[in-house]
Amino acid sequence: MNLPEFRLYYDDAGKALFYTCEKLDGNFIVIDSDTYFQSRFDIKIIDKKIVSIYDKKLIAKLNPSQNGTSCHINDISIIHNGPNSKKWSLTLNERN
């Protein structure tokens, strides 16, 4: 039986991008199944090791985006795809 290889892909700054079993191009580390199923994004990858960033504060902010979730222009809580819509995506920023 061939078991899947769990991977965590990350960018050059060490930010976790996505978890997958697919073999794609880019920076990745092989992880165990527990880490895969937790799929945490409050981590960084430093020297090919997962480092917790609990000691840093994460600030989540919705920003206008080209590829985000389309919402009604007057109410971000209403998912809407049409002429009166605006796209938003979530960004996480670190603060000491």
N, C-alpha and C positions, 0 to 999 in steps of 0.2 A: 504494500500500500504506500502510495506516494503522498506524504504530508505536505501541506502548503507552507511556503516560506512567508512569514509575516514581515512586512517592511514598513519603515517609517521614513518618508521622504522629507527633506529639509532644504532650506535655501543656504546660500553662502554665509549668511549671518547666524546660522544655527536655528532659525525659526522653523518649527514643525509646520509642514504644509499639508500632508495627508497621509493616512494609513491605508495600505493596500496589500494584496497578495500578488498583484501584477508585477511583472518585470519591466520597468520603464526606465527611461534615461533620467539621469539626475543624481544628486547626492542622496544616499539612503543608508540606513543601518538595519540589520536583521534584528528583530525583537521577538520576545516570547509571546505566547498567546494571551497571557494576562494583560500585558502592556497593550497589545493590539486591541483587545476588547474594551479596555478603559479608554483608549483613544483620547488621551489628554493633550490639550494644546497649551497648558500653562507650564511648559518645559522649554528647554533649549538643548541643542545638541552641541557639545563641546568636546573636541578630540574623539569623535565617534561614540560618545557616551551621553546618556540622557541626564541632564542636570535640572533639578527642580528650581523654579524661580519663585518659591513661596516667600522668600525674604524680600522680594520686590513687589511693588503694588502694580496690579494690572488695571488699566483703565480701558473700558470698552466704550466705543463710540460709534454711532451710526453716521456714515458719511455718504453724500451723493456719489453714485457710481455708474459706470457704463454697463456693468455686468451683474449688478445686484438684484435684489428682489424688487419687483415693480409694485408700487403702492399708490394709492390715491394722492393727488398733489396736496390736498388739504388735510389728510388724516393718514399718518404713516401706519396706523393699526389696521387699515383696510387694504388687503391685497387686491390690486387692480391693474389690469393691463389694457390700456387704451389711451385716448388723446389726453385725458386729465391724469396722467400718471408720472411718477418720478421713481428712479431706481436708487436703492440704498444698499450698502454693504457694511458689515461689522468689521472694525479694525481694533486690534488690541495694541496698546502702547504700554511700555514699561516705565515705571517711575520709582526711583530709589526712595 
